[in-house]
Amino acid sequence: MLSINNLSFYFGSRPLYQNANLHIKPKDKIGLVGANGTGKSTLLRIIMGEYQPDEGNISKSGDCTIGFLNQDLLSYVTEDSILTVAMEAFERENAIQKNIDRVIHEMETNYRDELVDKLARFQDEFEALDGYNMQTKTEEILEGLGFSTSDLQRPLKEFSGGWRMRVMLAKMLLQKPALLMLDEPTNHLDLPTIQWIENYLTNYEGAIIVVSHDRFFLDNVVESIVEISAGKMNWYSGNYEFYLEEKSLRNELQQNAYENQQAKIRQTEQFINRFKAKASKASQVQSRVKMLNRIEMIDEVVDETAKVHFKFKFSSPSGRNVLMLDDISKAYPEKEILKHTTIKMERGDKIALIGANGKGKSTILRIIAGNEPITGKRELGHNVNFSFYAQHQLESLNVENAIIDELKQTGTDKSETELRTILGCFLFSNDDAFKKIKVLSGGEKSRVALSKVLISQANFLLLDEPTNHLDMQSVNILIQALEHYEGSYVVISHDRHFVSRVANKIWYIEDYQIKEYPGTYEEYETWKETREANEKLSAPDKKNTVAVKPVEQKTLSSHSEKKPEQKDFKKVSQKLQETEKEMSDLEKMKIKMEEDLAKAENYNHADKLKTLNEKYRQISDKIKVLETEWEELVVEMDGIKK
C-alpha cells in the first residue's frame, strides 16, 4: 500500500534518517516509537508530503488515502457547531445533499421530468453512500469521544484545545482513510475516552500508524512496532510489550557479537604489532591488516534505559495522618463537584485519582492544596509539607532565570552535578541546563516545574498530569523516582502504565463523593469490571436471570450423595496432572529455544532469528495460559470435598 525506500532526511547537518526503509500493508497496525528527537513526527509529515526527503522516495497505491491527526489541529477554530465540523468528513455525501436541496427548491417553481430524474439519481447515490445515517454515525463517534448530546450544537470555538482535538479525531475516524496516522492521540483525553478509542481502532479496517508514549494504548491497539534508532526503522512483529522483550534479546545477541568481534580485533592487532618488523611474517601481517580494513563493524549496544542515580529526600517525615477532608462540598454555578464527602490519607499512601474529565479531579487537588473555597473542613496532618505540580504552576517560574538556577532556588542541598543529572533525565542535556526559562516551550517549562517539585523538601506531593510532555524514558525516570519516594502523594494521570506502577490506592469520584479502592490499579480495574457485570445482571429487566451462587449446606450426606463429588475430584485431579505434564514439556522446549537463540550463527540471519523469536513467543504465551489453567484447577480441587 505504501513503501518508503532508501529514505534519507537531514535536519540541518544532522541526519534523522539514512537509507531507511519501511513497507506498510493494508490493515497493518503500527506503533512508531523512539527517543525524543529521533524523527517520529517528522516521518509522518514526510509521508503526508509536508517535508521532502533528501534522498529516496515514498510510493503509494492509487487507493491509499491518508488521514493525519496532529497537534497543529488544536489551533483550528470556527463558529460552526462541532456536529457540523465532524460531518465535513462526508465530503461526497454533503455535496449530494446540497444538490438534492437545490433540485427540490427548483422543483417548487418548475416541475419538469428531467428534474424528477435528476432528483432520483441523487437520492439513489445518497442512499448507496448511506447518507441518511451520516448524522447518526457522527453523533455516535462524538459521544463516544466524551461529548454530551447537548454539546453537539455548540460552536467549536467554545471548546478548549483538547476538546477541539477530539472533534478533529472524530472527523478523521468518519473519513476512514486507508492509512490513519495519529500523533499522540491520547494527549488531553481521559481514561474512558482512551479506552473507547482503543476499541474503535482495534476494529478499524484500514492501516494505522500511531506515535504514542502511552504503553497500555500501544499494547492494546498495535500489532507491530517500528523503532526509529540511529537513522533506521527497525520492525518488530508484536505489541509494545513484545517489542521490549525482543529488543532485549536482540541487544543481548548484538552485544555478544560485538564483544566477540572486539576480542578478534584485539588478537589481530596484537599479531600485527608483534610481527610487523619481521620480514618472514610480512605477508601474514599484510593479510591481517587488509582483513581489519574490510571488517564490517558491529555496533556496541547503547543502554537506553535510564536509571535514577539519586534519591528524593525530605528533611522530616509527616505524622501518621497526612490529610483529612471532612464533610466537603464544592460546586460552581453551573456544576456540582462534591457533596458532603469525607476521606483521609495516612503516611505512605500513594494515591492515583482517576476518572473522566469534568468530574472535578483537578478541583480536588486544589482543595487539598487549600486553593479552592469549600464548605466543610480540610486539615493537613502534623508536620506535613506539600508541593503542588500543575500546569498553572508554570506561572511561578522566573523567566529570567537559567534552568539550573531555577532549580537551585528550591533550597535543595543537591550539587550542580546532581541537578544537571536530574535535568538530563527530563530531556535537558549538556548546555540545555543554562537556557533561560523565557525561551522554553510550554512542554519544556512543564518539565522544569516537575523537576522543582521532585527535588523539594516536601513529604507530600500533589501531581496533576505529570507525564504530559514526557517521553517513555522520562516517564520511566519519574516512575523510579516515585517508587523510591518515602513520602505520600496524590497523582492525577490518564497513563495507565504509570498509574499501575506508582499507586497503592485508587481514588475515584462517584455520586459527588470521593471513594477509595484500597489496592492497585489492576485490582481496581478487575473489581470495577466485576461490579459493572453484576449491576447489569441486577438490572430490572434482567432480574430473573441473576445467577445466585448456591449456599453450601453443612449437612450430613449419604454415601451415594458423595460419589459425584469424588468423581469430580478425580476428574479435576487428572486434568491437573495432564496440565502439569504439558507445562513441563513446553518448559523443556523453551530452554532448547533459548539455546538456539543464543547461537551466534542465528544472529546473522534476520529471517531465521524472526522465526525463532516467534516460536519462542508462542511457547511462552502457551505456558502462561497453562499456568493460569493450573491455578484455576488447584482452586477447583480445594473447593471439592474429598
C-alpha positions as CSV (number, residue, x, y, z in Angstrom):
1,M,0.0,0.0,0.0
2,L,2.8,2.4,0.9
3,S,6.6,1.9,0.6
4,I,9.4,4.1,2.0
5,N,12.6,3.3,0.0
6,N,16.2,4.3,1.0
7,L,14.9,7.4,2.8
8,S,17.5,10.0,3.9
9,F,16.4,13.2,5.6
10,Y,18.7,15.8,7.2
11,F,17.7,18.3,9.9
12,G,20.4,20.9,9.3
13,S,23.6,18.8,9.2
14,R,22.2,16.1,11.5
15,P,20.8,13.1,9.7
16,L,17.4,11.9,11.0
17,Y,17.2,9.1,8.5
18,Q,19.9,7.4,6.4
19,N,18.8,4.8,3.8
20,A,15.8,3.8,5.9
21,N,13.1,1.5,4.6
22,L,9.5,0.7,5.6
23,H,6.7,-1.1,3.8
24,I,3.1,-0.7,5.1
25,K,0.4,-3.2,4.0
26,P,-3.3,-2.8,4.3
27,K,-4.6,-3.4,7.8
28,D,-1.2,-3.0,9.4
29,K,-1.4,-1.5,12.9
30,I,2.0,0.0,13.7
31,G,3.3,1.8,16.7
32,L,6.1,4.2,16.0
33,V,8.5,4.5,18.9
34,G,11.9,6.1,19.6
35,A,13.5,8.7,21.9
36,N,12.5,12.3,21.5
37,G,14.3,13.9,18.6
38,T,14.7,10.7,16.5
39,G,12.1,11.9,14.0
40,K,8.8,10.1,14.7
41,S,6.6,13.1,13.9
42,T,8.9,14.2,11.1
43,L,8.4,10.8,9.4
44,L,4.6,11.3,9.5
45,R,5.0,14.7,7.9
46,I,7.3,13.2,5.2
47,I,4.6,10.6,4.4
48,M,2.0,13.4,4.2
49,G,4.2,15.3,1.7
50,E,4.8,18.3,4.1
51,Y,8.5,17.6,4.0
52,Q,10.5,16.3,1.1
53,P,13.2,13.6,1.6
54,D,16.8,14.5,0.7
55,E,17.2,11.0,-0.8
56,G,15.0,8.1,-1.6
57,N,11.3,8.1,-2.3
58,I,7.9,7.2,-1.0
59,S,5.5,5.4,-3.2
60,K,1.8,4.6,-2.5
61,S,-1.0,2.8,-4.3
62,G,-3.7,4.9,-6.0
63,D,-6.4,4.0,-3.5
64,C,-4.2,4.9,-0.5
65,T,-5.9,7.8,1.2
66,I,-4.2,9.3,4.3
67,G,-5.6,11.0,7.4
68,F,-3.2,12.7,9.7
69,L,-4.1,13.7,13.3
70,N,-1.5,16.1,14.8
71,Q,-1.2,18.8,17.5
72,D,-1.4,21.5,14.8
73,L,-5.1,20.9,14.6
74,L,-5.6,22.4,18.1
75,S,-5.4,25.9,16.5
76,Y,-8.4,25.4,14.2
77,V,-11.4,27.5,15.4
78,T,-14.8,28.1,13.7
79,E,-18.3,29.4,14.5
80,D,-19.8,26.1,13.2
81,S,-21.1,23.5,15.6
82,I,-18.9,20.5,16.4
83,L,-21.5,18.3,14.7
84,T,-21.2,20.3,11.5
85,V,-17.4,20.2,11.7
86,A,-17.3,16.5,12.2
87,M,-19.8,15.9,9.4
88,E,-17.4,17.6,7.0
89,A,-15.9,14.1,6.8
90,F,-18.7,13.1,4.5
91,E,-17.5,15.3,1.6
92,R,-19.3,13.4,-1.2
93,E,-22.5,12.9,0.8
94,N,-22.6,16.6,1.7
95,A,-22.2,17.6,-1.9
96,I,-25.0,15.3,-3.0
97,Q,-27.2,16.7,-0.2
98,K,-26.7,20.2,-1.5
99,N,-27.7,19.0,-5.0
100,I,-30.8,17.3,-3.6
101,D,-31.8,20.5,-1.8
102,R,-31.1,22.6,-4.9
103,V,-33.2,20.4,-7.2
104,I,-36.1,20.3,-4.7
105,H,-36.1,24.0,-4.4
106,E,-36.1,24.3,-8.2
107,M,-39.0,21.9,-8.5
108,E,-41.1,24.1,-6.3
109,T,-41.5,26.6,-9.2
110,N,-40.5,24.4,-12.3
111,Y,-41.7,20.8,-12.1
112,R,-40.1,19.0,-15.0
113,D,-39.5,15.3,-15.7
114,E,-35.7,15.8,-16.1
115,L,-35.6,17.3,-12.6
116,V,-37.5,14.3,-11.2
117,D,-35.0,12.0,-12.9
118,K,-32.1,14.1,-11.6
119,L,-33.5,14.0,-8.0
120,A,-34.0,10.3,-8.2
121,R,-30.3,9.7,-9.3
122,F,-29.0,11.9,-6.5
123,Q,-31.2,10.2,-3.9
124,D,-30.1,6.7,-5.1
125,E,-26.5,7.7,-4.8
126,F,-27.1,9.3,-1.4
127,E,-28.7,6.2,-0.2
128,A,-26.0,4.0,-1.6
129,L,-23.4,6.0,0.4
130,D,-25.6,5.6,3.5
131,G,-26.0,9.3,3.6
132,Y,-29.2,9.2,5.6
133,N,-27.2,7.8,8.5
134,M,-24.3,10.1,8.4
135,Q,-25.6,12.4,11.2
136,T,-26.3,9.3,13.4
137,K,-22.8,8.0,12.8
138,T,-21.3,11.4,13.6
139,E,-23.3,11.7,16.9
140,E,-22.2,8.2,17.9
141,I,-18.5,9.0,17.3
142,L,-18.7,12.4,19.1
143,E,-20.5,10.9,22.1
144,G,-18.0,8.0,22.2
145,L,-15.3,10.6,22.5
146,G,-16.9,12.2,25.5
147,F,-19.3,14.8,24.2
148,S,-22.8,15.0,25.6
149,T,-25.8,15.3,23.3
150,S,-26.3,18.9,24.3
151,D,-22.7,19.7,23.3
152,L,-23.2,18.7,19.7
153,Q,-24.8,22.0,18.6
154,R,-22.3,24.2,20.4
155,P,-19.8,26.1,18.3
156,L,-16.3,24.6,18.0
157,K,-14.7,27.9,19.3
158,E,-16.3,27.4,22.7
159,F,-14.2,24.3,23.4
160,S,-10.7,24.1,24.8
161,G,-7.8,22.8,22.6
162,G,-8.1,19.3,23.9
163,W,-11.8,19.0,23.1
164,R,-11.3,20.6,19.7
165,M,-8.7,17.9,19.0
166,R,-11.4,15.3,19.8
167,V,-13.7,16.9,17.1
168,M,-10.8,16.6,14.6
169,L,-10.3,13.0,15.6
170,A,-14.0,12.3,15.1
171,K,-13.9,13.8,11.7
172,M,-10.9,11.7,10.7
173,L,-12.4,8.5,12.0
174,L,-15.5,9.2,10.0
175,Q,-13.4,9.7,6.8
176,K,-12.0,6.2,7.3
177,P,-8.8,6.8,5.3
178,A,-6.8,3.8,4.1
179,L,-3.9,4.9,6.3
180,L,-4.7,6.7,9.5
181,M,-1.7,8.4,11.2
182,L,-2.1,9.5,14.8
183,D,0.5,11.7,16.5
184,E,0.0,11.4,20.3
185,P,-3.8,10.8,20.1
186,T,-4.2,10.2,23.8
187,N,-3.0,13.7,24.8
188,H,-5.8,15.6,26.5
189,L,-8.0,12.5,26.7
190,D,-9.4,10.9,29.9
191,L,-9.4,7.2,30.6
192,P,-12.9,6.3,29.4
193,T,-12.3,8.1,26.1
194,I,-8.9,6.4,25.6
195,Q,-10.5,3.0,26.2
196,W,-13.2,3.9,23.7
197,I,-10.6,4.8,21.0
198,E,-8.7,1.6,21.7
199,N,-11.8,-0.4,21.0
200,Y,-12.6,1.6,17.8
201,L,-9.0,1.3,16.4
202,T,-8.8,-2.4,17.2
203,N,-11.7,-2.9,14.7
204,Y,-10.5,-0.3,12.2
205,E,-10.5,-1.7,8.7
206,G,-7.6,0.4,7.4
207,A,-3.9,0.7,8.3
208,I,-2.8,2.7,11.3
209,I,0.5,4.3,12.4
210,V,0.4,5.6,16.0
211,V,3.0,7.8,17.7
212,S,2.3,7.5,21.4
213,H,4.1,7.5,24.8
214,D,1.2,5.5,26.3
215,R,2.4,1.9,26.7
216,F,-1.0,0.5,27.5
217,F,-2.5,2.2,24.5
218,L,0.1,0.7,22.2
219,D,-0.2,-2.8,23.7
220,N,-4.0,-2.7,23.1
221,V,-4.0,-1.2,19.6
222,V,-0.9,-2.1,17.6
223,E,0.3,-5.4,16.2
224,S,3.8,-4.2,15.1
225,I,6.3,-1.8,16.4
226,V,8.7,0.3,14.3
227,E,11.5,1.7,16.3
228,I,13.4,4.6,15.0
229,S,17.0,4.4,16.1
230,A,20.3,5.6,14.6
231,G,18.5,6.8,11.4
232,K,16.9,3.4,10.7
233,M,13.5,1.9,11.1
234,N,13.6,-1.4,12.9
235,W,10.5,-3.6,12.6
236,Y,9.2,-5.8,15.5
237,S,6.2,-8.1,14.9
238,G,4.1,-7.7,18.1
239,N,2.8,-5.1,20.5
240,Y,4.9,-2.9,22.8
241,E,5.4,-5.5,25.5
242,F,6.7,-8.0,22.8
243,Y,8.9,-5.2,21.4
244,L,10.6,-4.7,24.8
245,E,11.2,-8.5,25.2
246,E,12.5,-8.9,21.7
247,K,14.7,-5.8,21.8
248,S,16.3,-7.1,25.0
249,L,17.0,-10.4,23.3
250,R,18.4,-8.7,20.1
251,N,20.6,-6.4,22.2
252,E,22.0,-9.3,24.2
253,L,22.9,-11.1,20.9
254,Q,24.3,-8.0,19.4
255,Q,26.4,-7.3,22.5
256,N,27.8,-10.8,22.4
257,A,28.6,-10.5,18.8
258,Y,30.2,-7.1,19.4
259,E,32.4,-8.4,22.2
260,N,33.5,-11.4,20.2
261,Q,34.4,-9.2,17.3
262,Q,36.3,-6.8,19.6
263,A,38.2,-9.8,21.0
264,K,39.1,-10.9,17.5
265,I,40.2,-7.4,16.5
266,R,42.5,-7.2,19.6
267,Q,44.1,-10.5,18.8
268,T,44.7,-9.4,15.2
269,E,46.2,-6.1,16.3
270,Q,48.5,-7.9,18.7
271,F,49.7,-10.2,15.9
272,I,50.3,-7.2,13.6
273,N,52.2,-5.2,16.3
274,R,54.3,-8.2,17.3
275,F,55.4,-9.3,13.8
276,K,55.2,-6.2,11.6
277,A,59.0,-5.8,11.9
278,K,59.8,-9.4,10.8
279,A,60.2,-9.8,7.1
280,S,59.3,-13.5,7.3
281,K,55.9,-12.5,8.6
282,A,55.3,-9.6,6.2
283,S,52.7,-11.3,4.0
284,Q,50.7,-12.6,7.0
285,V,50.8,-9.2,8.6
286,Q,49.6,-7.5,5.4
287,S,46.8,-10.1,5.1
288,R,45.6,-9.3,8.6
289,V,45.8,-5.5,8.0
290,K,43.6,-5.9,4.9
291,M,41.2,-8.1,6.9
292,L,40.8,-5.4,9.5
293,N,40.2,-2.8,6.8
294,R,37.4,-5.0,5.3
295,I,35.7,-6.0,8.5
296,E,32.1,-4.8,8.9
297,M,32.0,-3.3,12.4
298,I,29.2,-4.4,14.8
299,D,28.0,-1.5,17.0
300,E,28.1,-1.8,20.7
301,V,24.7,-1.7,22.4
302,V,23.8,1.6,23.9
303,D,21.8,1.3,27.1
304,E,18.8,3.5,26.5
305,T,17.1,2.5,29.8
306,A,18.0,5.5,32.0
307,K,18.1,4.8,35.7
308,V,17.7,7.1,38.7
309,H,21.1,7.7,40.4
310,F,19.8,9.9,43.2
311,K,17.1,9.9,45.9
312,F,14.4,12.5,46.5
313,K,14.6,13.2,50.2
314,F,12.8,15.5,52.7
315,S,14.1,17.0,55.9
316,S,11.4,15.5,58.2
317,P,8.6,12.9,57.8
318,S,5.0,13.8,58.4
319,G,2.8,12.4,61.1
320,R,0.7,9.3,60.7
321,N,-2.3,11.3,59.4
322,V,-1.5,13.3,56.3
323,L,-4.8,14.7,55.2
324,M,-8.5,14.8,56.4
325,L,-11.3,16.1,54.2
326,D,-14.4,16.2,56.4
327,D,-17.9,16.8,55.0
328,I,-16.6,18.7,52.0
329,S,-18.9,20.2,49.4
330,K,-17.9,22.1,46.3
331,A,-20.0,23.5,43.5
332,Y,-19.7,26.0,40.7
333,P,-22.7,28.0,39.5
334,E,-23.1,25.6,36.6
335,K,-21.8,22.3,38.1
336,E,-21.7,20.4,41.3
337,I,-18.4,18.6,42.1
338,L,-18.6,17.2,45.7
339,K,-21.4,16.8,48.2
340,H,-20.7,16.1,51.9
341,T,-17.7,13.8,51.1
342,T,-15.3,12.6,53.7
343,I,-11.9,10.9,53.2
344,K,-8.5,10.7,54.8
345,M,-4.9,9.9,53.9
346,E,-2.2,8.3,56.0
347,R,1.6,8.5,55.7
348,G,2.8,6.2,52.9
349,D,-0.4,6.4,50.9
350,K,0.4,6.7,47.2
351,I,-2.9,7.5,45.6
352,A,-4.0,7.8,42.0
353,L,-7.1,10.0,41.4
354,I,-8.7,8.7,38.2
355,G,-11.9,9.2,36.2
356,A,-13.4,11.0,33.3
357,N,-12.6,14.6,32.5
358,G,-15.1,17.1,34.0
359,K,-15.6,15.1,37.2
360,G,-13.5,17.5,39.3
361,K,-10.2,15.8,39.7
362,S,-8.0,18.9,39.4
363,T,-10.5,20.8,41.6
364,I,-9.9,18.1,44.4
365,L,-6.1,18.7,44.1
366,R,-6.7,22.4,44.5
367,I,-9.0,21.7,47.5
368,I,-6.2,19.6,49.1
369,A,-3.7,22.4,48.4
370,G,-6.1,25.0,50.1
371,N,-6.6,26.9,46.8
372,E,-10.4,26.4,46.5
373,P,-13.2,27.8,48.7
374,I,-15.3,25.0,50.1
375,T,-17.8,24.1,52.7
376,G,-16.6,21.6,55.2
377,K,-13.2,21.0,56.8
378,R,-9.8,20.5,55.2
379,E,-7.0,19.6,57.6
380,L,-3.4,18.7,57.0
381,G,-1.6,16.4,59.5
382,H,1.3,17.1,61.7
383,N,4.5,18.3,60.0
384,V,3.0,17.9,56.5
385,N,4.9,19.9,53.9
386,F,3.4,19.7,50.4
387,S,4.5,20.7,47.0
388,F,2.0,21.1,44.1
389,Y,2.7,20.4,40.4
390,A,0.1,21.5,37.8
391,Q,0.1,23.4,34.6
392,H,-0.7,26.7,36.3
393,Q,2.5,26.3,38.4
394,L,4.4,27.3,35.2
395,E,3.5,30.9,36.0
396,S,5.6,30.8,39.1
397,L,8.8,30.2,37.2
398,N,11.2,33.1,37.0
399,V,11.5,33.6,33.2
400,E,14.8,35.4,33.6
401,N,16.5,32.5,35.3
402,A,18.5,29.8,33.7
403,I,17.1,26.3,34.2
404,I,19.9,25.3,36.6
405,D,19.5,28.5,38.6
406,E,15.7,27.9,38.9
407,L,16.4,24.5,40.4
408,K,18.9,25.9,42.8
409,Q,16.3,28.3,44.2
410,T,14.2,25.4,45.6
411,G,16.5,25.3,48.6
412,T,17.8,21.8,47.9
413,D,21.2,20.7,49.1
414,K,22.0,18.9,45.9
415,S,25.1,19.8,44.0
416,E,25.1,21.2,40.5
417,T,26.2,17.9,39.1
418,E,23.2,16.2,40.8
419,L,20.9,18.9,39.5
420,R,22.2,18.5,36.0
421,T,21.7,14.7,36.2
422,I,18.1,15.3,37.2
423,L,17.6,17.7,34.3
424,G,19.2,15.2,31.9
425,C,16.6,12.7,33.0
426,F,13.9,15.2,31.9
427,L,15.4,15.8,28.5
428,F,17.7,18.8,29.3
429,S,21.1,17.6,28.3
430,N,24.5,19.4,28.3
431,D,24.2,23.1,27.8
432,D,20.4,23.0,27.9
433,A,20.7,23.5,31.6
434,F,21.8,27.1,31.0
435,K,18.9,28.1,28.8
436,K,16.7,30.9,30.0
437,I,13.2,29.9,31.1
438,K,11.7,32.5,28.8
439,V,12.9,30.8,25.7
440,L,11.4,27.4,26.6
441,S,8.3,25.9,25.1
442,G,5.3,25.1,27.2
443,G,6.3,21.4,27.5
444,E,9.8,22.3,28.5
445,K,8.6,24.6,31.2
446,S,6.4,21.8,32.5
447,R,9.4,19.6,32.8
448,V,11.3,22.3,34.7
449,A,8.4,22.7,37.1
450,L,8.1,19.0,37.6
451,S,11.9,18.8,38.4
452,K,11.5,21.5,41.0
453,V,8.7,19.6,42.7
454,L,10.6,16.4,42.9
455,I,13.8,17.9,44.4
456,S,11.8,20.0,47.0
457,Q,11.9,19.0,50.7
458,A,8.1,18.2,50.6
459,N,6.9,15.0,52.2
460,F,3.5,15.3,50.4
461,L,3.2,15.7,46.7
462,L,0.2,16.8,44.6
463,L,0.8,15.9,40.9
464,D,-1.7,16.9,38.2
465,E,-0.9,15.1,34.9
466,P,2.9,14.9,35.5
467,T,3.5,12.6,32.5
468,N,2.3,15.2,29.9
469,H,5.2,16.2,27.6
470,L,7.4,13.3,28.8
471,D,8.7,10.6,26.5
472,M,8.7,7.0,27.7
473,Q,12.3,7.2,29.0
474,S,11.4,10.2,31.1
475,V,8.2,8.6,32.3
476,N,10.3,5.7,33.4
477,I,12.6,8.0,35.4
478,L,9.5,9.6,37.1
479,I,8.2,6.1,38.0
480,Q,11.5,5.2,39.5
481,A,11.7,8.4,41.5
482,L,8.1,7.9,42.9
483,E,8.8,4.3,43.7
484,H,11.7,5.3,45.9
485,Y,9.9,8.4,47.3
486,E,9.2,7.8,51.0
487,G,6.5,10.4,51.5
488,S,2.9,10.4,50.3
489,Y,1.3,11.8,47.2
490,V,-1.9,12.1,45.2
491,V,-1.4,12.0,41.4
492,I,-3.8,12.5,38.5
493,S,-2.9,10.7,35.4
494,H,-4.5,9.0,32.4
495,D,-1.3,7.0,31.7
496,R,-2.4,3.5,32.9
497,H,1.2,2.1,32.9
498,F,2.3,5.0,35.1
499,V,-0.7,4.6,37.5
500,S,-0.2,0.9,37.7
501,R,3.4,1.4,38.8
502,V,3.1,4.2,41.3
503,A,-0.2,3.9,43.1
504,N,-1.1,1.6,46.0
505,K,-4.6,3.1,46.4
506,I,-7.2,4.4,43.9
507,W,-9.5,7.4,44.5
508,Y,-12.4,7.9,42.1
509,I,-15.4,10.2,42.1
510,E,-18.9,8.7,42.1
511,D,-22.2,10.3,43.1
512,Y,-20.4,13.5,44.1
513,Q,-18.3,11.5,46.6
514,I,-14.5,10.7,46.7
515,K,-14.4,7.0,47.0
516,E,-11.4,4.8,47.7
517,Y,-10.4,1.4,46.4
518,P,-7.6,0.0,48.7
519,G,-5.5,-1.7,46.1
520,T,-3.5,-1.3,42.8
521,Y,-4.9,-0.1,39.5
522,E,-5.0,-3.6,38.0
523,E,-7.0,-4.8,41.0
524,Y,-9.3,-1.8,40.8
525,E,-10.0,-2.5,37.1
526,T,-10.8,-6.1,37.8
527,W,-13.1,-5.1,40.7
528,K,-14.8,-2.4,38.5
529,E,-15.5,-4.8,35.7
530,T,-17.0,-7.4,38.1
531,R,-19.1,-4.7,39.7
532,E,-20.4,-3.5,36.3
533,A,-21.2,-7.0,35.2
534,N,-23.1,-7.7,38.4
535,E,-25.0,-4.4,38.0
536,K,-26.1,-5.4,34.5
537,L,-27.3,-8.7,35.8
538,S,-29.1,-7.0,38.7
539,A,-30.9,-4.5,36.4
540,P,-34.8,-4.8,36.5
541,D,-35.1,-6.4,33.0
542,K,-32.5,-9.0,34.0
543,K,-33.8,-9.8,37.5
544,N,-34.9,-13.3,36.5
545,T,-31.5,-14.2,35.1
546,V,-29.4,-13.4,38.1
547,A,-27.1,-16.3,38.8
548,V,-27.1,-17.0,42.5
549,K,-24.2,-19.0,43.9
550,P,-25.7,-21.9,45.8
551,V,-25.1,-21.8,49.5
552,E,-23.1,-24.8,50.7
553,Q,-25.2,-26.8,53.1
554,K,-23.3,-28.3,56.0
555,T,-25.5,-31.3,56.5
556,L,-24.6,-35.0,56.6
557,S,-24.7,-36.6,53.2
558,S,-25.2,-40.2,52.3
559,H,-22.6,-42.4,50.7
560,S,-24.4,-42.1,47.4
561,E,-24.5,-38.3,47.6
562,K,-20.7,-38.2,47.9
563,K,-20.0,-40.2,44.8
564,P,-20.5,-37.3,42.4
565,E,-18.1,-35.2,44.4
566,Q,-15.5,-38.0,44.4
567,K,-15.9,-38.3,40.7
568,D,-15.5,-34.6,40.2
569,F,-12.3,-34.6,42.3
570,K,-10.8,-37.5,40.3
571,K,-11.7,-35.7,37.0
572,V,-10.1,-32.4,38.1
573,S,-7.0,-34.2,39.6
574,Q,-6.5,-36.0,36.2
575,K,-6.8,-32.7,34.3
576,L,-4.3,-31.1,36.7
577,Q,-1.7,-33.9,36.1
578,E,-2.2,-33.5,32.3
579,T,-1.7,-29.7,32.5
580,E,1.5,-30.2,34.7
581,K,2.9,-32.6,32.1
582,E,2.2,-30.2,29.2
583,M,3.8,-27.3,31.1
584,S,6.8,-29.5,31.8
585,D,7.2,-30.4,28.1
586,L,6.8,-26.8,27.0
587,E,9.4,-25.6,29.5
588,K,11.9,-28.1,28.0
589,M,11.1,-26.8,24.5
590,K,11.6,-23.2,25.8
591,I,15.0,-24.0,27.2
592,K,16.0,-25.6,23.8
593,M,14.7,-22.4,22.0
594,E,16.8,-20.2,24.3
595,E,19.9,-22.2,23.4
596,D,19.1,-21.8,19.7
597,L,18.6,-18.1,20.1
598,A,21.9,-17.7,21.8
599,K,23.9,-19.2,18.9
600,A,25.9,-16.6,17.0
601,E,25.2,-18.1,13.6
602,N,21.4,-17.4,14.1
603,Y,22.1,-13.8,14.9
604,N,23.3,-13.0,11.4
605,H,20.2,-14.4,9.7
606,A,17.3,-12.0,10.3
607,D,14.6,-14.2,8.9
608,K,15.7,-17.2,10.9
609,L,16.0,-15.1,14.0
610,K,12.5,-13.8,13.5
611,T,11.1,-17.3,13.1
612,L,12.8,-18.5,16.2
613,N,11.6,-15.5,18.2
614,E,8.1,-16.0,17.0
615,K,8.2,-19.7,18.1
616,Y,9.7,-18.7,21.4
617,R,6.9,-16.2,22.0
618,Q,4.2,-18.7,21.1
619,I,5.7,-21.2,23.6
620,S,6.0,-18.6,26.3
621,D,2.4,-17.5,25.8
622,K,1.1,-21.1,25.9
623,I,3.0,-21.6,29.2
624,K,1.3,-18.5,30.7
625,V,-2.1,-19.8,29.6
626,L,-1.4,-23.2,31.1
627,E,-0.2,-21.6,34.4
628,T,-3.5,-19.8,34.7
629,E,-5.4,-23.0,34.0
630,W,-3.3,-24.9,36.6
631,E,-4.1,-22.3,39.2
632,E,-7.8,-22.5,38.4
633,L,-7.7,-26.3,38.7
634,V,-5.9,-26.1,42.1
635,V,-8.6,-23.7,43.4
636,E,-11.3,-26.0,42.0
637,M,-9.8,-29.0,43.8
638,D,-9.7,-27.2,47.0
639,G,-13.4,-26.4,46.7
640,I,-14.3,-30.1,46.2
641,K,-14.9,-32.1,49.3
642,K,-12.9,-35.3,49.2
